[in-house]
């Protein structure tokens, strides 16, 4: 004998039976996670590439320079991609942060 519609709670909320079990038998339809494009638009990035570039730079040691306006996101990203230039930049910053020698 076939089951009645009332015994299929997943159909009431408009999802498949497997999705219903996968989400722990919800009583309402689960919300879809945001896409990278939606997140990028929220943070003001013009594209997903720009969003990933921002996240890469802001997660690096160059983030304080970007926040202070000394480096742009694009310049910081180029520095991160070129290890030799990044090493020279770090040396330059270290030289400026050392206190002068007392004589």
C-alpha positions in Angstrom: 0.0 0.0 0.0 1.3 3.5 -0.8 2.0 6.0 1.8 -0.2 9.1 2.0 1.2 12.6 1.3 1.0 13.5 4.9 3.7 10.9 5.7 6.2 12.7 3.4 7.3 15.8 5.3 10.0 16.6 2.8 7.5 17.2 0.1 5.7 19.7 2.4 8.7 22.0 2.4 9.7 21.3 -1.2 12.9 19.3 -0.9 14.0 15.7 -1.8 13.9 12.9 0.8 17.7 12.6 0.8 18.1 16.3 1.4 15.6 16.2 4.2 17.6 13.4 5.9 20.9 15.1 5.1 19.8 18.3 6.9 18.6 16.4 9.9 14.8 16.3 9.1 14.2 20.1 9.1 10.7 21.6 9.4 11.4 24.3 7.0 13.5 24.5 3.8 17.2 25.1 4.5 18.7 28.3 3.2 21.3 28.1 0.4 24.8 29.3 1.3 25.9 32.5 -0.3 28.1 32.2 -3.4 31.5 33.8 -3.7 30.0 36.3 -6.2 27.4 37.4 -3.6 30.0 37.8 -0.9 32.2 39.7 -3.2 29.4 42.1 -4.1 28.7 42.6 -0.4 32.2 43.6 0.5 32.5 45.9 -2.5 34.6 43.8 -4.8 33.9 44.2 -8.5 34.6 40.5 -9.2 35.4 37.3 -7.5 39.1 37.7 -8.5 39.2 41.1 -6.8 37.6 39.5 -3.7 40.2 36.7 -3.6 43.0 39.3 -4.1 41.7 41.4 -1.2 41.4 38.3 1.1 44.9 37.2 0.2 46.4 40.6 0.8 44.5 41.3 4.0 45.6 38.0 5.4 49.2 38.7 4.8 51.9 40.8 6.7 51.2 43.6 4.2 47.7 44.3 5.6 48.7 47.1 7.9 50.3 49.0 4.9 47.1 48.6 3.0 44.9 49.8 5.9 47.2 52.8 6.4 47.0 53.7 2.7 50.7 53.2 2.0 50.0 50.3 -0.4 47.1 49.6 -2.7 45.6 46.1 -2.8 47.0 45.7 -6.3 50.5 46.7 -5.4 50.5 44.5 -2.3 49.2 41.6 -4.3 52.1 42.1 -6.8 54.6 42.2 -3.9 53.2 38.9 -2.6 53.6 37.3 -6.0 57.2 38.4 -6.4 59.3 36.9 -3.6 62.4 38.8 -4.4 60.6 42.2 -4.3 58.8 41.2 -1.1 62.1 40.3 0.5 63.6 43.7 -0.4 60.4 45.4 0.8 60.7 43.6 4.2 64.4 44.6 4.5 63.5 48.2 3.8 60.7 48.2 6.4 63.0 46.5 8.9 65.7 49.1 8.3 63.3 51.9 9.0 61.9 50.3 12.2 65.4 49.8 13.8 66.3 52.6 16.3 69.4 54.6 15.3 72.7 53.4 16.8 73.9 55.4 19.8 77.5 56.7 19.4 
